[in-house]
Amino acid sequence: MSQEAFADKCGLDRTYISGIERGVRNPTLEVINTIANGLNVKLDVLFQF
């Protein structure tokens, strides 16, 4: 899935998703939850190490 398609699915801007991927943006917990929903995973899955 492209950044643009994923950003649209999540309701976020593509450049914001790009910034998160490059490590220049620090998403809030709310945005991380939105991303988890876009990936169809539970929020805690993203925090498992």
N, C-alpha and C positions, 0 to 999 in steps of 0.2 A: 504494500500500500504506500502511496506517495505521501510526503509530508502534507501536501495540500489536501488530499482526500482525508487523511487522518485528522487534520486540523478542522476541516469542515464537519467531520463526524463528531468531534468533541465540542464544537462551537468556539474554537480558539483560532487565533490568527496564525497563518503558516509561519510567519517570521518569529512568532513567540515560540512555537514548537522547535524551530531551527535553533533559536537561542538556548533553549533547554538542552537540546542534543549537543550543542557545542560547549556547554558549560558556562555560558556568559549570562544566563538568566537563572535566577533562583525561584522556582515556582512555590507558591503557597501550598499548604496542605489541601486547600480547596481545589486548586488546579491539579494537584497530584491525584486527588480523588476523581476528578473529571477525566484525567488520562487513564486511570485504572478502569473506569467505566467504558471508555472508548476501546480499551483492550479486552474488555469482557473478563476482567479478573478482579478479585477482591483487593481492596486497598492494602491489606496486610501482606499480600503476596509480593508487592513491590518492595517491601521492607525486610524480606527474609534474606539472610546472608548465608 
